[in-house]
Amino acid sequence: MTDKKDLRIKSHVYDGIVKAPNRAMMRATGMQDDDFKKPIVGVISTWAENTPCNMHLGELGGKAKEGVKTAGGWPVQFGTITVSDGISMGTQGMRYSLPSRDIIADSMEAAVGGHNCDAFVAIGGCDKNMPGSLIAMANADIPAIFVYGGTISPGTLDGKDIDLVSVFEAVGQWNNGDIPEEEVTAIERNACPGPGACGGMYTANTMASAIEAMGMSLPGSASHPGDSKEKREDVEKAGEAVLNLLEKGIYPKDILTREAFENALTVIMALGGSTNSVLHLLAIAHAANVEMTIDDFNTFQAKVPHLADLKPSGKYVFKDLSNVGGVSAVMKYLWQNGYIHGECMTVTGKTVAENLAEAPDLAEGQKIIMPLEHPKREDGPLIILHGNLADEGAVIKVSGVKVRHHEGPAKVFDTEEAAVDAVLADEVVDGDVLVVRYQGPKGGPGMPEMLSLSGMLVGKGQGETVALMTDGRFSGGSHGLVIGHIAPEAQDGGNIAYLHTGDTVVIDLDMKELTMKVSDEELAKRKAETTIPPLYSRGVLGKYAHLVSSSAKGAITDFWKPEDR
């Protein structure tokens, strides 16, 4: 950077005699006279000691500060909360996971707005703090860059790669009598060897890929593992690059365009991303004032083939993809074949096309990304279903799923715990449709994930012989015949609230339909006889339950009806 006077600086609150009290406070933090002329750059990490996804982010925040200083800015480091799905899974803590996305977004926006930051770098490494960061960037609309904390390296046991999902599935195998307790313990002890987010094409790696595809992180940021020197270099470069954005006057609104979201949808379909990406991309688009609906996923599902052989349904982990060129190489391959908008602006100050021209090609002979002529699947793996069980939509990920049509009797539960007990007691049999309701954004509240339940079914060999459906969510690590995000949810009076055990449920993936064989007359009778429980009303979950929108709109908390504006 050269002439600081040309920068569009908001932090002129520190100029002038009347602002002497502000400067006095800042001097106590180490600022000197010349520093008051510098742009103030927030560095916000979701560092936390209780999760491998985030345990190293404090150190990375320090690297970002070095980059800001090198480029001539004054870095100010903040922290914010995070809730790890992996830690909270299967407990009441899971209800706080999705709400944490909006808490993170609001806290970041409040911190940079309240302290008049000119720009900021956000560093995240888990499912909800990543989209939370992007929502904050869109709402704050000051120059900003996201840096992914990176994927975890796989654990190893008996010469095979394992990860967190291996543990959940091992519990199901143990319950089925296929492996001894000692083997479950050995898998648990070796699955997570160090820092970084869950290693397959789960939600964290999905969102890292989407954010890079949208141009909001530097090329390579999605792919570099959390424990690599490249990741530390990533963060320092981001600290420098955000000053370049400030100098050039490039804002999130210039990057987060409709075409940028289409690039994200394309990359997610090609890589086989998580169902949670539906919620998060809709929420980010809402913050960015970009027109996007849940049915846009079906549009791109129909035209983008699934190429990546990545866990949970494939063979490889995300670090393997990094070794053969990473997300940038995949994007370059898609761009060269007409699937990517190259004209979109990015946080490098260059377009997607300019960045990809400098990106590596996929390594010769690699086996992780299939060629377009011979994809893993001719279309994408994320499908939106509609029907009288999901008027607004439901989401299924079909990568690795061979079943195209499933019709069977419902076994309905109002809690995940009751459903788990039924599975462990062998009361759920092949052909069943296992239903867990009152788990939506309002009904949970907080839309908890059910990786424990889906993992048990896979471990017991029922991943495709039993359909599992809910108005809650599934982890990016879930696979099999699992349908989530059913909307309207039971708490909102969606028809899932009136489904009875024994009713026939039909899942048709070719027709993209989710229906129940219950007549309109019988449905009307059930509605009259059913009492929907009251909304949760205490604390942060109570606030969330009263504010949150349908999952079909991204489960956002600032969705106001036109008459309320």
VENSULCOR-V695818 format. One record per backbone hydrogen bond with DSSP energy under -1.0 kcal/mol. NH is the residue of the N-H (numbers start at 0). CO is the residue of the C=O. E is the energy in kcal/mol with one decimal. If there is no record, write none. Layout:
# VENSULCOR-V695818
nh=NH co=CO e=E
nh=NH co=CO e=E
This chain:
# VENSULCOR-V695818
nh=5 co=2 e=-1.3
nh=6 co=3 e=-1.5
nh=8 co=6 e=-1.6
nh=13 co=10 e=-1.5
nh=14 co=11 e=-2.2
nh=18 co=15 e=-1.0
nh=19 co=16 e=-2.3
nh=22 co=18 e=-1.9
nh=23 co=19 e=-2.5
nh=24 co=20 e=-1.9
nh=25 co=21 e=-2.0
nh=26 co=22 e=-2.4
nh=27 co=23 e=-1.1
nh=28 co=25 e=-1.2
nh=29 co=26 e=-1.8
nh=30 co=25 e=-1.6
nh=35 co=32 e=-1.0
nh=36 co=33 e=-1.4
nh=37 co=34 e=-1.6
nh=40 co=73 e=-2.5
nh=41 co=118 e=-2.6
nh=42 co=75 e=-2.6
nh=43 co=120 e=-2.9
nh=44 co=77 e=-1.5
nh=45 co=122 e=-1.6
nh=53 co=50 e=-1.2
nh=54 co=50 e=-1.4
nh=56 co=53 e=-1.5
nh=59 co=55 e=-1.5
nh=60 co=56 e=-2.2
nh=61 co=57 e=-1.3
nh=62 co=58 e=-1.4
nh=63 co=59 e=-2.1
nh=64 co=60 e=-2.0
nh=65 co=61 e=-1.7
nh=66 co=62 e=-1.9
nh=67 co=63 e=-2.2
nh=68 co=64 e=-2.5
nh=69 co=65 e=-2.4
nh=70 co=66 e=-1.7
nh=71 co=68 e=-1.4
nh=72 co=67 e=-2.7
nh=73 co=38 e=-3.0
nh=75 co=40 e=-2.7
nh=77 co=42 e=-2.6
nh=79 co=44 e=-1.3
nh=87 co=83 e=-2.2
nh=88 co=84 e=-1.8
nh=90 co=87 e=-2.0
nh=93 co=90 e=-1.6
nh=94 co=91 e=-1.6
nh=95 co=92 e=-1.9
nh=96 co=93 e=-1.2
nh=99 co=95 e=-1.4
nh=100 co=97 e=-1.4
nh=102 co=98 e=-1.9
nh=103 co=99 e=-2.8
nh=104 co=100 e=-2.1
nh=105 co=101 e=-2.6
nh=106 co=102 e=-2.6
nh=107 co=103 e=-2.4
nh=108 co=104 e=-2.3
nh=109 co=105 e=-2.6
nh=110 co=106 e=-2.3
nh=111 co=107 e=-2.5
nh=112 co=108 e=-2.2
nh=113 co=109 e=-2.8
nh=114 co=110 e=-1.4
nh=115 co=112 e=-1.2
nh=116 co=111 e=-2.6
nh=117 co=39 e=-2.9
nh=118 co=39 e=-1.2
nh=119 co=142 e=-2.0
nh=120 co=41 e=-2.7
nh=121 co=144 e=-2.4
nh=122 co=43 e=-2.9
nh=123 co=146 e=-1.8
nh=129 co=125 e=-1.4
nh=131 co=127 e=-1.9
nh=132 co=128 e=-1.5
nh=133 co=129 e=-1.7
nh=134 co=130 e=-2.5
nh=135 co=131 e=-2.1
nh=136 co=132 e=-2.2
nh=137 co=133 e=-2.3
nh=138 co=134 e=-2.3
nh=139 co=135 e=-3.0
nh=140 co=136 e=-2.3
nh=144 co=119 e=-1.5
nh=145 co=215 e=-2.6
nh=146 co=121 e=-2.7
nh=148 co=123 e=-2.9
nh=151 co=196 e=-3.2
nh=154 co=161 e=-2.3
nh=156 co=159 e=-2.2
nh=159 co=156 e=-1.6
nh=161 co=154 e=-2.7
nh=166 co=163 e=-1.1
nh=167 co=163 e=-1.3
nh=168 co=164 e=-2.4
nh=169 co=165 e=-1.7
nh=170 co=166 e=-1.6
nh=171 co=167 e=-1.2
nh=172 co=168 e=-2.1
nh=173 co=169 e=-2.7
nh=174 co=170 e=-2.4
nh=175 co=171 e=-1.7
nh=176 co=173 e=-1.5
nh=177 co=172 e=-2.8
nh=183 co=179 e=-1.4
nh=184 co=180 e=-2.2
nh=185 co=181 e=-2.0
nh=186 co=182 e=-2.3
nh=187 co=183 e=-2.6
nh=188 co=184 e=-2.1
nh=190 co=186 e=-1.2
nh=195 co=51 e=-3.1
nh=196 co=149 e=-2.4
nh=200 co=310 e=-3.6
nh=201 co=199 e=-2.0
nh=205 co=201 e=-2.3
nh=206 co=202 e=-3.0
nh=207 co=203 e=-2.4
nh=208 co=204 e=-2.0
nh=209 co=205 e=-2.4
nh=210 co=206 e=-2.7
nh=211 co=207 e=-2.1
nh=212 co=208 e=-2.5
nh=213 co=209 e=-2.1
nh=215 co=210 e=-2.2
nh=220 co=217 e=-2.3
nh=223 co=219 e=-1.8
nh=225 co=150 e=-2.6
nh=227 co=224 e=-1.6
nh=231 co=227 e=-1.2
nh=232 co=228 e=-2.1
nh=233 co=229 e=-2.4
nh=234 co=230 e=-1.8
nh=235 co=231 e=-1.7
nh=236 co=232 e=-2.6
nh=237 co=233 e=-2.1
nh=238 co=234 e=-1.9
nh=239 co=235 e=-1.5
nh=240 co=236 e=-3.0
nh=241 co=237 e=-2.1
nh=243 co=239 e=-1.0
nh=244 co=240 e=-1.9
nh=245 co=241 e=-1.8
nh=246 co=242 e=-2.4
nh=247 co=243 e=-2.2
nh=248 co=244 e=-1.1
nh=249 co=244 e=-2.4
nh=253 co=250 e=-1.9
nh=254 co=251 e=-1.2
nh=255 co=251 e=-3.5
nh=256 co=254 e=-2.1
nh=260 co=256 e=-1.8
nh=261 co=257 e=-1.9
nh=262 co=258 e=-2.0
nh=263 co=259 e=-1.8
nh=264 co=260 e=-2.6
nh=265 co=261 e=-2.2
nh=266 co=262 e=-2.4
nh=267 co=263 e=-2.6
nh=268 co=264 e=-2.2
nh=269 co=265 e=-2.3
nh=270 co=266 e=-2.3
nh=271 co=267 e=-1.3
nh=272 co=267 e=-2.5
nh=276 co=273 e=-1.4
nh=277 co=274 e=-1.8
nh=279 co=275 e=-2.1
nh=280 co=276 e=-2.6
nh=281 co=277 e=-1.7
nh=282 co=278 e=-1.9
nh=283 co=279 e=-2.6
nh=284 co=280 e=-2.6
nh=285 co=281 e=-2.1
nh=286 co=282 e=-2.0
nh=287 co=283 e=-2.0
nh=288 co=285 e=-1.2
nh=289 co=284 e=-2.7
nh=295 co=292 e=-1.6
nh=296 co=293 e=-1.3
nh=298 co=294 e=-1.4
nh=299 co=295 e=-1.9
nh=300 co=296 e=-2.3
nh=301 co=297 e=-1.8
nh=303 co=299 e=-1.9
nh=305 co=376 e=-1.6
nh=306 co=269 e=-2.6
nh=307 co=269 e=-1.8
nh=308 co=367 e=-2.9
nh=309 co=307 e=-1.2
nh=310 co=315 e=-3.1
nh=313 co=309 e=-1.6
nh=315 co=308 e=-2.3
nh=317 co=198 e=-3.7
nh=320 co=316 e=-1.1
nh=321 co=317 e=-2.0
nh=322 co=318 e=-1.7
nh=323 co=320 e=-1.1
nh=324 co=321 e=-1.3
nh=325 co=320 e=-2.6
nh=328 co=324 e=-1.0
nh=329 co=325 e=-1.7
nh=330 co=326 e=-3.0
nh=331 co=327 e=-2.3
nh=332 co=328 e=-2.1
nh=333 co=329 e=-2.4
nh=334 co=330 e=-3.0
nh=335 co=331 e=-2.6
nh=337 co=334 e=-1.8
nh=338 co=333 e=-2.8
nh=345 co=349 e=-1.4
nh=346 co=214 e=-2.2
nh=348 co=345 e=-1.9
nh=351 co=343 e=-2.1
nh=352 co=341 e=-2.8
nh=354 co=350 e=-2.3
nh=355 co=351 e=-2.9
nh=356 co=352 e=-1.9
nh=357 co=354 e=-1.1
nh=362 co=323 e=-2.2
nh=365 co=362 e=-1.8
nh=369 co=306 e=-3.1
nh=373 co=370 e=-1.3
nh=375 co=305 e=-1.6
nh=376 co=305 e=-1.5
nh=379 co=300 e=-3.0
nh=382 co=395 e=-2.9
nh=384 co=393 e=-2.6
nh=385 co=511 e=-2.0
nh=388 co=513 e=-1.8
nh=389 co=386 e=-1.8
nh=391 co=486 e=-2.0
nh=392 co=486 e=-1.2
nh=393 co=384 e=-1.3
nh=394 co=483 e=-2.9
nh=395 co=382 e=-2.3
nh=397 co=380 e=-3.2
nh=400 co=397 e=-2.1
nh=405 co=506 e=-2.5
nh=407 co=504 e=-1.9
nh=409 co=502 e=-2.7
nh=410 co=432 e=-2.6
nh=412 co=434 e=-2.5
nh=418 co=414 e=-1.4
nh=419 co=415 e=-2.7
nh=420 co=416 e=-2.3
nh=421 co=417 e=-1.8
nh=422 co=418 e=-2.2
nh=423 co=419 e=-2.8
nh=424 co=420 e=-1.6
nh=425 co=422 e=-1.7
nh=426 co=421 e=-2.9
nh=430 co=464 e=-3.3
nh=431 co=428 e=-2.2
nh=432 co=408 e=-2.5
nh=433 co=466 e=-3.2
nh=434 co=410 e=-2.8
nh=435 co=468 e=-2.2
nh=436 co=412 e=-2.4
nh=443 co=439 e=-2.6
nh=445 co=440 e=-2.4
nh=446 co=439 e=-1.8
nh=453 co=449 e=-2.4
nh=454 co=450 e=-2.9
nh=455 co=451 e=-2.0
nh=456 co=452 e=-1.9
nh=457 co=453 e=-2.1
nh=458 co=454 e=-2.7
nh=459 co=455 e=-2.0
nh=460 co=457 e=-1.7
nh=461 co=456 e=-3.2
nh=465 co=461 e=-1.6
nh=466 co=431 e=-2.2
nh=467 co=480 e=-2.5
nh=468 co=433 e=-2.9
nh=469 co=482 e=-2.0
nh=472 co=447 e=-2.3
nh=477 co=474 e=-1.7
nh=480 co=462 e=-3.2
nh=481 co=479 e=-1.8
nh=482 co=467 e=-3.1
nh=483 co=394 e=-2.7
nh=484 co=471 e=-3.0
nh=485 co=469 e=-1.7
nh=486 co=392 e=-2.0
nh=492 co=489 e=-2.0
nh=493 co=488 e=-2.5
nh=496 co=493 e=-2.4
nh=497 co=494 e=-1.6
nh=501 co=409 e=-2.6
nh=502 co=499 e=-2.1
nh=504 co=407 e=-2.8
nh=505 co=514 e=-3.1
nh=506 co=405 e=-3.0
nh=507 co=512 e=-2.3
nh=508 co=403 e=-2.7
nh=512 co=507 e=-2.4
nh=513 co=385 e=-2.1
nh=514 co=505 e=-2.3
nh=516 co=503 e=-2.7
nh=517 co=515 e=-1.8
nh=522 co=518 e=-2.5
nh=523 co=519 e=-2.3
nh=524 co=520 e=-1.9
nh=525 co=521 e=-2.3
nh=526 co=522 e=-2.3
nh=527 co=523 e=-1.8
nh=528 co=524 e=-1.3
nh=529 co=525 e=-1.2
nh=541 co=537 e=-2.1
nh=542 co=538 e=-2.3
nh=543 co=539 e=-2.4
nh=544 co=540 e=-2.6
nh=545 co=541 e=-1.7
nh=546 co=542 e=-1.4
nh=547 co=543 e=-3.0
nh=548 co=555 e=-2.1
nh=552 co=549 e=-1.7
nh=553 co=550 e=-1.7
nh=554 co=549 e=-2.1
nh=563 co=560 e=-2.2
nh=564 co=561 e=-1.0
